[in-house]
Amino acid sequence: MPCSTFLVPCPRLRGHAVFQASIHEPTEAIITQVAGQIYAAYISTGKVIEGSEAEWMTRSIREALRIARTVDDRVHGALQRAPGS
């Protein structure tokens, strides 16, 4: 799959108006988007202070991955229980 690049405007990031990311897989793009939304929520609630950005980004990514794994587990579990599976 070709690499795509997207821009995410984020005016609340203390002067960082736009982030750019290179994405290689659709799943990676979705997890990146969700992690960005989680991180933006932390910023908008004032939890991210100067110097702690990397910690909060890492936490956001970890939480996005946890959400993805939970969804995957639930979907596969439902498919295995479905009649005719």
N, CA, C and O atoms as CSV, one atom per row, in Angstrom:
chain,resi,resn,atom,element,x,y,z
A,1,MET,N,N,0.845,-1.171,0.000
A,1,MET,CA,C,0.000,0.000,0.000
A,1,MET,C,C,0.891,1.234,0.000
A,1,MET,O,O,1.875,1.282,0.738
A,2,PRO,N,N,0.562,2.233,-0.817
A,2,PRO,CA,C,1.394,3.426,-0.854
A,2,PRO,C,C,1.300,4.220,0.443
A,2,PRO,O,O,0.304,4.162,1.164
A,3,CYS,N,N,2.349,4.948,0.709
A,3,CYS,CA,C,2.399,5.791,1.891
A,3,CYS,C,C,1.591,7.057,1.624
A,3,CYS,O,O,1.734,7.674,0.568
A,4,SER,N,N,0.749,7.443,2.569
A,4,SER,CA,C,-0.004,8.679,2.416
A,4,SER,C,C,0.437,9.661,3.484
A,4,SER,O,O,0.903,9.268,4.554
A,5,THR,N,N,0.287,10.915,3.190
A,5,THR,CA,C,0.644,11.959,4.132
A,5,THR,C,C,-0.590,12.793,4.399
A,5,THR,O,O,-1.326,13.126,3.470
A,6,PHE,N,N,-0.828,13.134,5.651
A,6,PHE,CA,C,-1.974,13.963,5.966
A,6,PHE,C,C,-1.575,15.027,6.962
A,6,PHE,O,O,-0.602,14.871,7.700
A,7,LEU,N,N,-2.326,16.101,6.980
A,7,LEU,CA,C,-2.071,17.197,7.900
A,7,LEU,C,C,-3.217,17.289,8.885
A,7,LEU,O,O,-4.384,17.183,8.509
A,8,VAL,N,N,-2.881,17.485,10.139
A,8,VAL,CA,C,-3.880,17.597,11.184
A,8,VAL,C,C,-3.735,18.960,11.836
A,8,VAL,O,O,-2.762,19.192,12.554
A,9,PRO,N,N,-4.675,19.869,11.607
A,9,PRO,CA,C,-4.565,21.173,12.265
A,9,PRO,C,C,-4.787,21.036,13.766
A,9,PRO,O,O,-5.693,20.324,14.199
A,10,CYS,N,N,-3.986,21.694,14.538
A,10,CYS,CA,C,-4.128,21.628,15.988
A,10,CYS,C,C,-3.698,22.959,16.588
A,10,CYS,O,O,-2.576,23.080,17.080
A,11,PRO,N,N,-4.576,23.961,16.556
A,11,PRO,CA,C,-4.203,25.301,16.994
A,11,PRO,C,C,-3.910,25.431,18.483
A,11,PRO,O,O,-3.313,26.425,18.896
A,12,ARG,N,N,-4.301,24.480,19.287
A,12,ARG,CA,C,-4.085,24.580,20.739
A,12,ARG,C,C,-2.702,24.110,21.181
A,12,ARG,O,O,-2.403,24.146,22.374
A,13,LEU,N,N,-1.860,23.675,20.264
A,13,LEU,CA,C,-0.575,23.103,20.649
A,13,LEU,C,C,0.530,24.149,20.726
A,13,LEU,O,O,1.601,23.966,20.146
A,14,ARG,N,N,0.284,25.212,21.418
A,14,ARG,CA,C,1.304,26.210,21.726
A,14,ARG,C,C,2.198,26.547,20.535
A,14,ARG,O,O,3.416,26.379,20.593
A,15,GLY,N,N,1.583,27.023,19.459
A,15,GLY,CA,C,2.353,27.457,18.311
A,15,GLY,C,C,2.587,26.403,17.250
A,15,GLY,O,O,3.086,26.733,16.174
A,16,HIS,N,N,2.251,25.158,17.501
A,16,HIS,CA,C,2.393,24.096,16.512
A,16,HIS,C,C,1.070,23.960,15.769
A,16,HIS,O,O,0.173,23.238,16.206
A,17,ALA,N,N,0.959,24.648,14.661
A,17,ALA,CA,C,-0.326,24.715,13.971
A,17,ALA,C,C,-0.673,23.432,13.246
A,17,ALA,O,O,-1.851,23.090,13.139
A,18,VAL,N,N,0.332,22.702,12.739
A,18,VAL,CA,C,0.036,21.538,11.907
A,18,VAL,C,C,1.066,20.443,12.176
A,18,VAL,O,O,2.260,20.709,12.315
A,19,PHE,N,N,0.579,19.217,12.245
A,19,PHE,CA,C,1.450,18.047,12.341
A,19,PHE,C,C,1.353,17.278,11.036
A,19,PHE,O,O,0.296,17.271,10.405
A,20,GLN,N,N,2.421,16.637,10.622
A,20,GLN,CA,C,2.422,15.848,9.401
A,20,GLN,C,C,2.903,14.446,9.754
A,20,GLN,O,O,3.864,14.281,10.506
A,21,ALA,N,N,2.234,13.445,9.210
A,21,ALA,CA,C,2.615,12.057,9.484
A,21,ALA,C,C,2.600,11.245,8.207
A,21,ALA,O,O,1.754,11.453,7.337
A,22,SER,N,N,3.533,10.323,8.098
A,22,SER,CA,C,3.541,9.394,6.977
A,22,SER,C,C,2.949,8.085,7.449
A,22,SER,O,O,3.404,7.514,8.441
A,23,ILE,N,N,1.945,7.609,6.753
A,23,ILE,CA,C,1.212,6.418,7.162
A,23,ILE,C,C,1.344,5.363,6.074
A,23,ILE,O,O,1.186,5.659,4.889
A,24,HIS,N,N,1.633,4.134,6.477
A,24,HIS,CA,C,1.857,3.056,5.517
A,24,HIS,C,C,0.712,2.060,5.429
A,24,HIS,O,O,0.575,1.374,4.415
A,25,GLU,N,N,-0.094,1.964,6.440
A,25,GLU,CA,C,-1.184,0.997,6.462
A,25,GLU,C,C,-2.461,1.681,6.952
A,25,GLU,O,O,-2.387,2.605,7.762
A,26,PRO,N,N,-3.621,1.247,6.481
A,26,PRO,CA,C,-4.879,1.846,6.953
A,26,PRO,C,C,-5.058,1.737,8.473
A,26,PRO,O,O,-5.537,2.676,9.110
A,27,THR,N,N,-4.682,0.614,9.041
A,27,THR,CA,C,-4.817,0.430,10.489
A,27,THR,C,C,-3.953,1.440,11.230
A,27,THR,O,O,-4.380,2.023,12.226
A,28,GLU,N,N,-2.736,1.643,10.738
A,28,GLU,CA,C,-1.835,2.610,11.351
A,28,GLU,C,C,-2.441,4.017,11.283
A,28,GLU,O,O,-2.329,4.791,12.233
A,29,ALA,N,N,-3.072,4.335,10.175
A,29,ALA,CA,C,-3.701,5.652,10.023
A,29,ALA,C,C,-4.825,5.840,11.031
A,29,ALA,O,O,-4.959,6.912,11.620
A,30,ILE,N,N,-5.623,4.818,11.230
A,30,ILE,CA,C,-6.747,4.925,12.164
A,30,ILE,C,C,-6.241,5.056,13.596
A,30,ILE,O,O,-6.739,5.886,14.355
A,31,ILE,N,N,-5.260,4.247,13.969
A,31,ILE,CA,C,-4.713,4.318,15.321
A,31,ILE,C,C,-4.044,5.668,15.548
A,31,ILE,O,O,-4.153,6.236,16.635
A,32,THR,N,N,-3.351,6.189,14.532
A,32,THR,CA,C,-2.736,7.510,14.632
A,32,THR,C,C,-3.799,8.580,14.836
A,32,THR,O,O,-3.626,9.484,15.653
A,33,GLN,N,N,-4.890,8.480,14.102
A,33,GLN,CA,C,-5.969,9.456,14.222
A,33,GLN,C,C,-6.598,9.403,15.620
A,33,GLN,O,O,-6.827,10.442,16.239
A,34,VAL,N,N,-6.872,8.206,16.110
A,34,VAL,CA,C,-7.470,8.062,17.441
A,34,VAL,C,C,-6.505,8.563,18.513
A,34,VAL,O,O,-6.916,9.268,19.434
A,35,ALA,N,N,-5.224,8.203,18.399
A,35,ALA,CA,C,-4.235,8.671,19.372
A,35,ALA,C,C,-4.156,10.195,19.359
A,35,ALA,O,O,-4.019,10.821,20.410
A,36,GLY,N,N,-4.241,10.787,18.182
A,36,GLY,CA,C,-4.240,12.244,18.082
A,36,GLY,C,C,-5.443,12.868,18.747
A,36,GLY,O,O,-5.332,13.915,19.384
A,37,GLN,N,N,-6.592,12.233,18.606
A,37,GLN,CA,C,-7.807,12.742,19.262
A,37,GLN,C,C,-7.701,12.634,20.780
A,37,GLN,O,O,-8.112,13.539,21.505
A,38,ILE,N,N,-7.151,11.528,21.248
A,38,ILE,CA,C,-6.962,11.351,22.693
A,38,ILE,C,C,-5.983,12.406,23.210
A,38,ILE,O,O,-6.233,13.042,24.234
A,39,TYR,N,N,-4.865,12.589,22.498
A,39,TYR,CA,C,-3.852,13.571,22.892
A,39,TYR,C,C,-4.445,14.983,22.891
A,39,TYR,O,O,-4.190,15.765,23.808
A,40,ALA,N,N,-5.225,15.305,21.876
A,40,ALA,CA,C,-5.868,16.631,21.811
A,40,ALA,C,C,-6.799,16.841,23.007
A,40,ALA,O,O,-6.901,17.949,23.535
A,41,ALA,N,N,-7.478,15.771,23.431
A,41,ALA,CA,C,-8.353,15.885,24.599
A,41,ALA,C,C,-7.541,16.188,25.852
A,41,ALA,O,O,-7.958,16.992,26.685
A,42,TYR,N,N,-6.395,15.552,25.986
A,42,TYR,CA,C,-5.530,15.841,27.129
A,42,TYR,C,C,-5.054,17.291,27.088
A,42,TYR,O,O,-4.999,17.960,28.120
A,43,ILE,N,N,-4.712,17.771,25.902
A,43,ILE,CA,C,-4.260,19.158,25.763
A,43,ILE,C,C,-5.388,20.115,26.122
A,43,ILE,O,O,-5.190,21.062,26.883
A,44,SER,N,N,-6.571,19.863,25.570
A,44,SER,CA,C,-7.690,20.793,25.781
A,44,SER,C,C,-8.159,20.830,27.234
A,44,SER,O,O,-8.776,21.805,27.663
A,45,THR,N,N,-7.870,19.779,27.987
A,45,THR,CA,C,-8.246,19.775,29.410
A,45,THR,C,C,-7.104,20.257,30.307
A,45,THR,O,O,-7.221,20.250,31.532
A,46,GLY,N,N,-6.000,20.675,29.683
A,46,GLY,CA,C,-4.890,21.246,30.433
A,46,GLY,C,C,-3.964,20.250,31.092
A,46,GLY,O,O,-3.148,20.637,31.929
A,47,LYS,N,N,-4.061,18.986,30.743
A,47,LYS,CA,C,-3.209,17.974,31.370
A,47,LYS,C,C,-1.775,17.987,30.836
A,47,LYS,O,O,-0.837,17.646,31.557
A,48,VAL,N,N,-1.608,18.380,29.573
A,48,VAL,CA,C,-0.283,18.377,28.950
A,48,VAL,C,C,0.391,19.712,29.243
A,48,VAL,O,O,-0.032,20.757,28.749
A,49,ILE,N,N,1.438,19.661,30.048
A,49,ILE,CA,C,2.189,20.872,30.345
A,49,ILE,C,C,3.526,20.804,29.617
A,49,ILE,O,O,3.972,19.731,29.212
A,50,GLU,N,N,4.149,21.944,29.460
A,50,GLU,CA,C,5.419,21.998,28.746
A,50,GLU,C,C,6.429,21.049,29.382
A,50,GLU,O,O,6.635,21.050,30.596
A,51,GLY,N,N,7.047,20.246,28.535
A,51,GLY,CA,C,8.019,19.268,28.993
A,51,GLY,C,C,7.450,17.874,29.193
A,51,GLY,O,O,8.210,16.917,29.337
A,52,SER,N,N,6.120,17.738,29.205
A,52,SER,CA,C,5.513,16.423,29.414
A,52,SER,C,C,4.836,15.888,28.151
A,52,SER,O,O,4.110,14.896,28.212
A,53,GLU,N,N,5.071,16.538,27.009
A,53,GLU,CA,C,4.381,16.162,25.776
A,53,GLU,C,C,4.637,14.709,25.372
A,53,GLU,O,O,3.700,13.993,25.020
A,54,ALA,N,N,5.891,14.272,25.419
A,54,ALA,CA,C,6.229,12.906,24.994
A,54,ALA,C,C,5.513,11.872,25.861
A,54,ALA,O,O,5.035,10.857,25.354
A,55,GLU,N,N,5.442,12.126,27.147
A,55,GLU,CA,C,4.757,11.206,28.067
A,55,GLU,C,C,3.273,11.084,27.704
A,55,GLU,O,O,2.728,9.980,27.675
A,56,TRP,N,N,2.626,12.215,27.430
A,56,TRP,CA,C,1.207,12.193,27.097
A,56,TRP,C,C,0.960,11.620,25.708
A,56,TRP,O,O,-0.060,10.968,25.485
A,57,MET,N,N,1.880,11.852,24.768
A,57,MET,CA,C,1.735,11.234,23.440
A,57,MET,C,C,1.828,9.720,23.556
A,57,MET,O,O,1.026,8.994,22.968
A,58,THR,N,N,2.807,9.248,24.316
A,58,THR,CA,C,2.980,7.807,24.511
A,58,THR,C,C,1.738,7.212,25.165
A,58,THR,O,O,1.274,6.143,24.768
A,59,ARG,N,N,1.207,7.894,26.153
A,59,ARG,CA,C,-0.010,7.408,26.822
A,59,ARG,C,C,-1.177,7.364,25.842
A,59,ARG,O,O,-1.959,6.414,25.847
A,60,SER,N,N,-1.297,8.386,25.006
A,60,SER,CA,C,-2.379,8.438,24.018
A,60,SER,C,C,-2.280,7.295,23.022
A,60,SER,O,O,-3.289,6.680,22.677
A,61,ILE,N,N,-1.075,7.007,22.561
A,61,ILE,CA,C,-0.858,5.895,21.619
A,61,ILE,C,C,-1.206,4.570,22.286
A,61,ILE,O,O,-1.877,3.725,21.694
A,62,ARG,N,N,-0.748,4.397,23.513
A,62,ARG,CA,C,-1.038,3.155,24.259
A,62,ARG,C,C,-2.552,2.969,24.414
A,62,ARG,O,O,-3.058,1.858,24.260
A,63,GLU,N,N,-3.267,4.043,24.716
A,63,GLU,CA,C,-4.716,3.945,24.881
A,63,GLU,C,C,-5.414,3.671,23.551
A,63,GLU,O,O,-6.386,2.917,23.512
A,64,ALA,N,N,-4.932,4.274,22.461
A,64,ALA,CA,C,-5.510,4.001,21.137
A,64,ALA,C,C,-5.301,2.539,20.760
A,64,ALA,O,O,-6.200,1.908,20.205
A,65,LEU,N,N,-4.125,1.998,21.057
A,65,LEU,CA,C,-3.858,0.581,20.775
A,65,LEU,C,C,-4.743,-0.328,21.626
A,65,LEU,O,O,-5.219,-1.360,21.153
A,66,ARG,N,N,-4.960,0.057,22.871
A,66,ARG,CA,C,-5.834,-0.733,23.750
A,66,ARG,C,C,-7.264,-0.747,23.207
A,66,ARG,O,O,-7.931,-1.782,23.232
A,67,ILE,N,N,-7.728,0.394,22.720
A,67,ILE,CA,C,-9.061,0.462,22.119
A,67,ILE,C,C,-9.123,-0.440,20.894
A,67,ILE,O,O,-10.086,-1.189,20.726
A,68,ALA,N,N,-8.101,-0.377,20.032
A,68,ALA,CA,C,-8.085,-1.195,18.812
A,68,ALA,C,C,-8.088,-2.682,19.149
A,68,ALA,O,O,-8.808,-3.458,18.520
A,69,ARG,N,N,-7.288,-3.086,20.140
A,69,ARG,CA,C,-7.243,-4.503,20.527
A,69,ARG,C,C,-8.580,-4.962,21.104
A,69,ARG,O,O,-9.037,-6.068,20.817
A,70,THR,N,N,-9.202,-4.118,21.909
A,70,THR,CA,C,-10.490,-4.459,22.512
A,70,THR,C,C,-11.554,-4.640,21.432
A,70,THR,O,O,-12.330,-5.595,21.468
A,71,VAL,N,N,-11.582,-3.720,20.475
A,71,VAL,CA,C,-12.541,-3.839,19.368
A,71,VAL,C,C,-12.277,-5.112,18.582
A,71,VAL,O,O,-13.210,-5.846,18.255
A,72,ASP,N,N,-11.014,-5.378,18.277
A,72,ASP,CA,C,-10.651,-6.574,17.521
A,72,ASP,C,C,-11.089,-7.841,18.263
A,72,ASP,O,O,-11.662,-8.751,17.664
A,73,ASP,N,N,-10.815,-7.893,19.567
A,73,ASP,CA,C,-11.215,-9.061,20.368
A,73,ASP,C,C,-12.729,-9.254,20.358
A,73,ASP,O,O,-13.214,-10.378,20.226
A,74,ARG,N,N,-13.469,-8.166,20.495
A,74,ARG,CA,C,-14.935,-8.257,20.527
A,74,ARG,C,C,-15.490,-8.689,19.174
A,74,ARG,O,O,-16.394,-9.523,19.108
A,75,VAL,N,N,-14.953,-8.125,18.098
A,75,VAL,CA,C,-15.443,-8.471,16.756
A,75,VAL,C,C,-15.141,-9.924,16.451
A,75,VAL,O,O,-16.015,-10.644,15.968
A,76,HIS,N,N,-13.919,-10.373,16.721
A,76,HIS,CA,C,-13.572,-11.767,16.433
A,76,HIS,C,C,-14.346,-12.733,17.316
A,76,HIS,O,O,-14.720,-13.818,16.872
A,77,GLY,N,N,-14.588,-12.347,18.557
A,77,GLY,CA,C,-15.387,-13.179,19.446
A,77,GLY,C,C,-16.804,-13.303,18.963
A,77,GLY,O,O,-17.381,-14.389,19.012
A,78,ALA,N,N,-17.383,-12.207,18.494
A,78,ALA,CA,C,-18.759,-12.237,17.971
A,78,ALA,C,C,-18.845,-13.067,16.699
A,78,ALA,O,O,-19.818,-13.791,16.487
A,79,LEU,N,N,-17.828,-12.962,15.856
A,79,LEU,CA,C,-17.828,-13.748,14.606
A,79,LEU,C,C,-17.704,-15.244,14.904
A,79,LEU,O,O,-18.315,-16.062,14.216
A,80,GLN,N,N,-16.931,-15.603,15.908
A,80,GLN,CA,C,-16.778,-17.016,16.260
A,80,GLN,C,C,-18.067,-17.578,16.857
A,80,GLN,O,O,-18.347,-18.767,16.708
A,81,ARG,N,N,-18.847,-16.742,17.527
A,81,ARG,CA,C,-20.103,-17.199,18.136
A,81,ARG,C,C,-21.268,-17.190,17.156
A,81,ARG,O,O,-22.317,-17.776,17.422
A,82,ALA,N,N,-21.077,-16.519,16.011
A,82,ALA,CA,C,-22.175,-16.392,15.047
A,82,ALA,C,C,-22.501,-17.743,14.431
A,82,ALA,O,O,-21.600,-18.543,14.179
A,83,PRO,N,N,-23.785,-18.007,14.185
A,83,PRO,CA,C,-24.181,-19.258,13.539
A,83,PRO,C,C,-23.537,-19.382,12.163
A,83,PRO,O,O,-23.475,-18.408,11.412
A,84,GLY,N,N,-23.074,-20.542,11.845
A,84,GLY,CA,C,-22.478,-20.805,10.538
A,84,GLY,C,C,-20.999,-20.456,10.471
A,84,GLY,O,O,-20.398,-20.514,9.398
A,85,SER,N,N,-20.404,-20.093,11.605
A,85,SER,CA,C,-18.984,-19.734,11.601
A,85,SER,C,C,-18.139,-20.951,11.811
A,85,SER,O,O,-16.912,-20.854,11.839
